[in-house]
Amino acid sequence: MSNAPVTIRPVVTKADRKQFVDLAWEVYKDDPAWVPPLKDEVHGLIDPKKNPWFGHARAQLWLAERGGKVVGRISAQVDQLVLEHMGPGIGHWGMFEALDGVAAAALIAQAEEWLRGEGMTRSMGPISLSIWDEPGLLISGFEQPPMVMMGHHLAAYQGWIDGAGYAKAKDLLTYEVDIRPPAEGVMARLVAAGDKNPRIVLRPVDKSKFERDSAIILNLLNDAWSDNWGYVPLTPDEIAYAGKKLKPIIFPEMVLIAELDGEPVAFMLTIPDINDLTKDLNGELFPFNFIKLLWRLRKPRTARVRVPLMGVAKKLHGTRMAGQLAFMLIEHIRRAIVADFGATHGEFGWILEDNQGMMSIAELPGAKVNHTYRIYEKTL
């Protein structure tokens, strides 16, 4: 490590943003578990002209440099919806990468200084940029590549963040399960009984009416998750934006909506592990890689699939019906995935470490924790 001092400067220009995004390739160049993100996706995330999150939030990005070389990056953000739903004075930081502990400490201190200037009294992170994007720092499961929409980090980051005076706010868990065996025991009995109940209808998402169905799913999500720690509602613009981004990787067999007496009350969204389809593209879609990806998405066959979102209407929480609907969604989608897509393993999550209901649902078919992500906090 050079003895030259670390300097921190804000991201201002297009060239700055390119350096901000490209740094990850330097950080993880020797990490076999890292999967390069699509650069267009990362640029879109941090672009106020593209990401509707900026409609209720503001952010500042910085680069750390030593001797003219970029050695780290970070964002700090204040989200009006976080202040309303998580509590006043809570500011976030994220998009964090660093090549050494000195750069890490300088970046975190810069983010904290900015948050203080914005009137924040608590610093929480890493959250990049929203709780709905890539929350938390990977603290276990480094050897396994992350699935789509989840992060991957250097093991050293935990010590650097601890050293900056942060403590755990909450751990987020992902669970992995072998999806080849059919439902057994109580789960199988609940599914069989639900299949005979004329009040319950499971239907696949209709891609010809995708705007309607994506709104149903994401509005159910807002309702189902509204009492969870860290919950921040998705706005109508964010729902539309998320639906547009998800549509290319949505396959009707993998996304079901459950109706009770004709009313949508639950859903489960499953997606192929797109990371498996993009890892050899090195983050670049153009000029020709987008053609490869479109071809692969025609009928993707990935060893793993992920359930990033699942929910049951809040009015059913704590009832037998809620569990029954969840197990019906899991089993019906499992059957379709194994038969039509050739997957062998699925990942649920993230799930809050104290969400006993969802942990029980994940564990009943034999799922085990494969990754733990930690969100930290500190009083400013």
C-alpha positions as CSV (number, residue, x, y, z in Angstrom):
1,M,0.0,0.0,0.0
2,S,1.4,3.4,-1.0
3,N,2.2,6.0,1.7
4,A,0.5,8.7,-0.3
5,P,-2.4,10.3,1.5
6,V,-6.0,9.4,0.6
7,T,-8.1,12.3,-0.8
8,I,-11.9,12.2,-1.2
9,R,-13.7,14.1,-4.0
10,P,-17.3,14.2,-5.0
11,V,-18.6,12.5,-8.1
12,V,-19.5,15.2,-10.6
13,T,-18.8,14.3,-14.2
14,K,-19.7,11.5,-16.5
15,A,-16.0,10.3,-16.2
16,D,-16.4,10.3,-12.4
17,R,-19.5,8.1,-12.6
18,K,-17.6,5.7,-14.9
19,Q,-14.8,5.5,-12.4
20,F,-17.3,5.0,-9.6
21,V,-18.9,2.0,-11.4
22,D,-15.7,0.5,-12.7
23,L,-14.0,0.4,-9.4
24,A,-15.7,-2.9,-8.5
25,W,-13.8,-4.7,-11.2
26,E,-10.5,-3.7,-9.5
27,V,-11.7,-4.7,-6.0
28,Y,-13.0,-8.1,-7.0
29,K,-10.6,-9.1,-9.8
30,D,-9.2,-12.0,-7.7
31,D,-12.5,-13.1,-6.1
32,P,-13.9,-16.2,-7.8
33,A,-17.3,-15.8,-6.2
34,W,-17.9,-12.2,-7.4
35,V,-20.3,-11.8,-10.4
36,P,-19.8,-8.6,-12.4
37,P,-23.0,-6.5,-12.4
38,L,-24.3,-5.1,-15.7
39,K,-22.8,-1.7,-15.8
40,D,-25.9,-0.2,-17.4
41,E,-27.9,-1.3,-14.4
42,V,-25.5,0.3,-11.9
43,H,-25.3,3.6,-13.9
44,G,-29.2,3.6,-14.0
45,L,-29.3,3.1,-10.2
46,I,-27.2,6.2,-9.5
47,D,-28.8,8.4,-12.3
48,P,-31.5,10.8,-11.0
49,K,-32.9,11.1,-14.5
50,K,-33.6,7.3,-14.6
51,N,-34.2,6.1,-11.1
52,P,-37.5,7.3,-9.6
53,W,-36.1,6.8,-6.1
54,F,-34.6,10.2,-6.5
55,G,-38.1,11.6,-6.5
56,H,-38.2,11.3,-2.7
57,A,-34.5,11.1,-1.9
58,R,-31.2,12.8,-2.4
59,A,-27.7,11.4,-2.5
60,Q,-24.1,12.3,-2.9
61,L,-21.3,10.1,-4.3
62,W,-17.6,10.2,-3.6
63,L,-14.4,8.7,-4.9
64,A,-11.3,8.0,-2.7
65,E,-8.0,8.5,-4.5
66,R,-4.4,7.8,-3.6
67,G,-1.6,9.0,-6.0
68,G,-4.1,9.6,-8.7
69,K,-5.6,6.1,-8.5
70,V,-9.2,5.4,-7.4
71,V,-9.1,3.2,-4.3
72,G,-12.6,3.5,-3.0
73,R,-16.2,4.8,-3.4
74,I,-19.2,5.5,-1.2
75,S,-22.7,7.1,-1.4
76,A,-24.6,8.9,1.4
77,Q,-28.3,9.4,1.1
78,V,-31.3,11.0,2.8
79,D,-34.7,9.5,1.9
80,Q,-37.8,11.3,2.9
81,L,-39.7,8.0,3.1
82,V,-37.0,6.5,5.4
83,L,-37.5,9.5,7.7
84,E,-41.3,8.9,7.7
85,H,-41.2,5.2,8.1
86,M,-38.0,4.2,9.9
87,G,-37.7,7.3,12.0
88,P,-36.5,10.9,12.0
89,G,-32.8,11.6,11.7
90,I,-31.8,8.3,10.0
91,G,-29.5,8.8,7.1
92,H,-28.0,6.0,5.0
93,W,-24.7,5.3,3.2
94,G,-23.9,2.6,0.7
95,M,-22.4,1.7,-2.7
96,F,-19.3,1.1,-0.6
97,E,-16.1,-0.4,-2.0
98,A,-12.5,0.1,-0.9
99,L,-9.1,-1.4,-1.6
100,D,-7.8,-0.8,1.9
101,G,-8.8,0.2,5.4
102,V,-7.4,3.7,5.3
103,A,-9.6,4.5,2.2
104,A,-12.5,2.8,3.9
105,A,-12.2,4.9,7.0
106,A,-11.9,8.2,5.1
107,L,-14.9,7.4,2.9
108,I,-17.2,6.5,5.9
109,A,-16.1,9.6,7.7
110,Q,-17.0,11.7,4.6
111,A,-20.4,10.1,4.4
112,E,-21.0,10.8,8.1
113,E,-20.0,14.4,7.7
114,W,-22.4,14.9,4.8
115,L,-25.2,13.2,6.8
116,R,-24.6,15.5,9.7
117,G,-24.8,18.5,7.4
118,E,-28.1,17.2,6.2
119,G,-29.4,17.2,9.8
120,M,-29.2,13.4,10.4
121,T,-28.5,12.0,13.8
122,R,-28.1,8.3,13.0
123,S,-26.0,6.7,10.3
124,M,-27.1,3.4,8.8
125,G,-25.5,1.3,6.1
126,P,-24.6,-0.2,3.8
127,I,-27.8,0.3,1.9
128,S,-27.3,0.8,-1.9
129,L,-29.3,3.0,-2.5
130,S,-32.6,1.8,-1.1
131,I,-33.6,-1.1,1.1
132,W,-35.2,-2.5,-2.1
133,D,-31.8,-2.5,-4.0
134,E,-28.9,-4.2,-2.2
135,P,-29.1,-3.8,1.5
136,G,-26.5,-5.0,4.0
137,L,-22.9,-6.2,4.1
138,L,-22.1,-9.8,3.4
139,I,-20.7,-11.3,6.6
140,S,-21.1,-15.0,5.9
141,G,-21.3,-17.1,2.7
142,F,-18.4,-15.6,0.9
143,E,-17.6,-18.8,-1.0
144,Q,-20.9,-19.0,-2.8
145,P,-21.6,-16.5,-5.7
146,P,-24.5,-14.2,-4.9
147,M,-27.8,-14.6,-6.7
148,V,-29.4,-11.9,-8.8
149,M,-30.2,-8.7,-6.9
150,M,-28.0,-9.6,-3.9
151,G,-24.5,-8.2,-3.0
152,H,-21.1,-9.7,-2.5
153,H,-18.3,-8.1,-0.5
154,L,-14.8,-8.6,0.7
155,A,-14.5,-10.2,4.1
156,A,-12.2,-7.4,5.3
157,Y,-15.1,-4.9,5.0
158,Q,-16.7,-6.1,8.3
159,G,-13.6,-5.2,10.3
160,W,-13.3,-1.8,8.6
161,I,-16.9,-0.9,9.4
162,D,-16.7,-2.2,13.0
163,G,-13.5,-0.1,13.3
164,A,-15.5,3.0,12.3
165,G,-17.6,2.6,15.4
166,Y,-20.6,0.8,13.9
167,A,-22.8,-1.9,15.6
168,K,-25.3,-4.3,14.2
169,A,-28.8,-2.9,13.5
170,K,-30.2,-6.0,11.8
171,D,-29.1,-9.1,10.0
172,L,-30.8,-10.2,6.8
173,L,-30.7,-13.9,5.9
174,T,-31.0,-15.9,2.6
175,Y,-32.0,-19.5,2.6
176,E,-31.1,-22.2,0.1
177,V,-33.1,-25.4,-0.5
178,D,-33.0,-28.4,-2.8
179,I,-36.2,-27.9,-4.8
180,R,-36.3,-31.3,-6.4
181,P,-38.1,-33.2,-3.6
182,P,-41.9,-32.6,-3.5
183,A,-43.6,-31.3,-0.5
184,E,-44.0,-33.7,2.4
185,G,-45.8,-34.0,5.7
186,V,-47.8,-31.0,7.0
187,M,-46.8,-28.9,4.0
188,A,-48.1,-31.5,1.5
189,R,-51.3,-31.8,3.5
190,L,-51.9,-28.0,3.5
191,V,-51.2,-27.8,-0.2
192,A,-53.6,-30.7,-1.0
193,A,-56.4,-29.2,1.1
194,G,-55.9,-25.8,-0.5
195,D,-56.0,-27.3,-4.0
196,K,-59.5,-28.6,-3.1
197,N,-60.7,-25.3,-1.7
198,P,-62.9,-23.5,-4.3
199,R,-62.3,-20.2,-2.6
200,I,-58.6,-20.3,-3.5
201,V,-57.3,-19.8,-7.0
202,L,-53.7,-19.6,-8.0
203,R,-53.0,-17.9,-11.3
204,P,-49.8,-17.1,-13.2
205,V,-48.9,-13.5,-14.0
206,D,-50.3,-12.4,-17.3
207,K,-47.5,-10.8,-19.4
208,S,-50.1,-9.4,-21.8
209,K,-51.5,-7.4,-18.9
210,F,-48.1,-7.1,-17.1
211,E,-48.6,-3.5,-16.0
212,R,-51.8,-4.5,-14.2
213,D,-50.3,-7.6,-12.6
214,S,-47.0,-6.0,-11.6
215,A,-49.0,-3.3,-9.8
216,I,-51.1,-6.0,-8.0
217,I,-47.9,-7.7,-6.9
218,L,-46.1,-4.6,-5.7
219,N,-49.1,-3.2,-4.0
220,L,-49.5,-6.5,-2.2
221,L,-45.8,-6.2,-1.3
222,N,-46.4,-2.7,0.2
223,D,-49.2,-4.1,2.3
224,A,-47.6,-7.4,3.4
225,W,-44.3,-5.8,4.4
226,S,-45.6,-2.6,5.9
227,D,-45.0,-3.7,9.6
228,N,-41.5,-5.0,8.9
229,W,-38.3,-3.4,10.2
230,G,-36.7,-1.2,7.5
231,Y,-39.9,-1.0,5.4
232,V,-40.1,1.9,3.0
233,P,-43.1,1.9,0.6
234,L,-42.6,1.8,-3.1
235,T,-44.1,4.8,-4.8
236,P,-46.3,4.4,-8.0
237,D,-43.4,5.6,-10.1
238,E,-41.1,3.0,-8.5
239,I,-43.6,0.3,-9.0
240,A,-43.9,1.1,-12.7
241,Y,-40.1,1.3,-12.9
242,A,-39.6,-2.0,-11.1
243,G,-42.2,-3.7,-13.3
244,K,-40.4,-2.5,-16.5
245,K,-37.0,-3.8,-15.2
246,L,-38.4,-7.1,-14.1
247,K,-40.5,-7.9,-17.2
248,P,-37.7,-9.5,-19.2
249,I,-36.9,-12.0,-16.5
250,I,-40.5,-12.8,-15.6
251,F,-41.8,-16.2,-16.6
252,P,-45.4,-16.9,-15.9
253,E,-44.8,-20.3,-14.4
254,M,-42.5,-18.8,-11.8
255,V,-44.8,-15.9,-10.7
256,L,-48.1,-16.7,-9.1
257,I,-50.9,-14.6,-7.6
258,A,-53.2,-16.2,-5.1
259,E,-56.8,-15.1,-5.0
260,L,-59.2,-15.7,-2.1
261,D,-62.9,-15.3,-3.1
262,G,-61.7,-13.4,-6.2
263,E,-59.4,-11.0,-4.4
264,P,-55.6,-11.0,-4.8
265,V,-54.2,-11.8,-1.3
266,A,-50.8,-13.3,-1.9
267,F,-48.0,-13.7,-4.4
268,M,-44.7,-15.3,-5.0
269,L,-42.2,-13.9,-7.4
270,T,-39.4,-16.3,-8.5
271,I,-36.7,-15.5,-11.1
272,P,-33.9,-17.5,-12.7
273,D,-30.5,-16.8,-11.3
274,I,-29.7,-14.2,-14.0
275,N,-26.2,-13.9,-12.6
276,D,-25.5,-17.3,-14.0
277,L,-26.5,-16.0,-17.5
278,T,-24.5,-12.8,-17.3
279,K,-21.3,-13.7,-15.4
280,D,-19.3,-14.2,-18.6
281,L,-20.4,-10.8,-20.1
282,N,-18.1,-8.9,-17.7
283,G,-20.8,-6.3,-17.1
284,E,-21.0,-5.2,-20.8
285,L,-24.1,-5.5,-22.9
286,F,-22.9,-3.7,-26.0
287,P,-22.1,-4.1,-28.8
288,F,-23.1,-7.8,-29.0
289,N,-23.6,-9.2,-25.5
290,F,-27.2,-8.1,-25.3
291,I,-28.0,-10.5,-28.2
292,K,-26.4,-13.3,-26.2
293,L,-28.5,-12.4,-23.1
294,L,-31.7,-12.1,-25.1
295,W,-31.1,-15.5,-26.5
296,R,-30.4,-17.0,-23.1
297,L,-33.6,-15.4,-21.6
298,R,-35.8,-17.1,-24.2
299,K,-35.9,-20.2,-22.0
300,P,-33.3,-19.9,-19.3
301,R,-32.0,-23.0,-17.7
302,T,-30.1,-22.1,-14.5
303,A,-29.2,-24.5,-11.7
304,R,-30.6,-22.0,-9.1
305,V,-33.6,-19.8,-8.9
306,R,-34.4,-17.0,-6.4
307,V,-37.5,-15.9,-4.6
308,P,-36.7,-12.2,-3.9
309,L,-40.3,-11.2,-3.1
310,M,-43.2,-13.0,-1.5
311,G,-46.1,-11.7,0.5
312,V,-49.5,-12.4,2.0
313,A,-52.0,-9.6,2.7
314,K,-51.6,-8.1,6.1
315,K,-55.2,-8.9,7.1
316,L,-54.4,-12.6,6.8
317,H,-51.2,-12.5,8.9
318,G,-51.2,-14.9,11.8
319,T,-53.9,-17.1,10.3
320,R,-53.8,-20.7,9.0
321,M,-54.8,-19.4,5.6
322,A,-51.6,-17.3,5.3
323,G,-49.4,-20.3,5.8
324,Q,-51.5,-22.4,3.5
325,L,-51.3,-19.9,0.7
326,A,-47.6,-19.5,1.2
327,F,-47.0,-23.3,0.9
328,M,-49.3,-23.6,-2.1
329,L,-47.4,-20.9,-3.9
330,I,-44.0,-22.5,-3.1
331,E,-45.1,-26.0,-4.1
332,H,-46.9,-25.1,-7.4
333,I,-43.9,-22.9,-8.5
334,R,-41.5,-25.6,-7.4
335,R,-43.2,-28.2,-9.6
336,A,-43.1,-25.9,-12.7
337,I,-39.5,-24.9,-12.2
338,V,-38.2,-28.5,-11.8
339,A,-40.3,-29.7,-14.8
340,D,-39.7,-26.8,-17.2
341,F,-36.5,-25.1,-16.3
342,G,-34.2,-27.8,-14.9
343,A,-33.3,-25.9,-11.7
344,T,-32.2,-27.9,-8.7
345,H,-31.9,-25.3,-5.9
346,G,-33.8,-22.2,-4.8
347,E,-32.9,-19.3,-2.6
348,F,-35.4,-17.4,-0.4
349,G,-34.6,-14.0,0.8
350,W,-33.7,-11.8,2.2
351,I,-35.5,-12.5,5.4
352,L,-35.1,-10.5,8.6
353,E,-33.4,-12.4,11.3
354,D,-36.4,-12.0,13.7
355,N,-39.1,-12.7,11.2
356,Q,-40.1,-16.0,12.7
357,G,-43.1,-16.5,10.4
358,M,-41.1,-16.3,7.2
359,M,-38.1,-18.2,8.7
360,S,-40.5,-21.1,9.6
361,I,-41.9,-21.1,6.0
362,A,-38.4,-21.3,4.6
363,E,-37.2,-23.9,7.1
364,L,-40.1,-26.4,6.8
365,P,-39.0,-27.7,3.4
366,G,-35.5,-28.0,4.7
367,A,-33.9,-24.7,3.7
368,K,-30.7,-23.6,5.4
369,V,-29.1,-20.2,5.7
370,N,-26.5,-19.7,3.0
371,H,-25.7,-15.9,3.2
372,T,-26.0,-13.4,6.0
373,Y,-26.0,-9.7,5.4
374,R,-25.6,-7.1,8.1
375,I,-27.0,-3.5,8.3
376,Y,-25.0,-1.4,10.7
377,E,-25.9,1.8,12.6
378,K,-24.1,4.5,14.5
379,T,-25.1,7.6,16.4
380,L,-23.7,10.7,14.7
